Amino acid sequence: MSQSITVDSSNIIDIKNAKCPSQPESVSLEPGTYKVTLTSSLKYSGNGLPVKQLCLFVGQGTINDEVFLIAEVDRTTYFSITNTSNVFAFAVDQYLPDDSGSATVTFTPA
């Protein structure tokens, strides 16, 4: 069964001021291999700059098992986990007021 995380413009991390409006969106995934896809209407600078990537943080419970991945529009990514893991998705920007839209990353067992 697929699981998804949606990041909208109100949840973008303010990198300039080191502020996160809320805890990043996350899902809990069981051990296995996952196909990752991203769809996005998220835009920086109003409707000017499309966001085609989201950062993913995969926490498997120990510091040695934590990794960052990038989900990209039009590119399928695969990753494997050995423990039940929380996966967080987020975007960052240095000027938030003009951001719009949303992006959804989907995890499908491979």
ABEGO torsion letter per residue (X at the ends): XBBBBBBBAAABBBAAAGBBABBBBBBBBBBEBBBBBBBBABBBGEAABBBABBBBBBBAGBAAABBBBBBBBGBBBBBBBABBBBBBBBBBBABAAABBEBBBBBBBBX
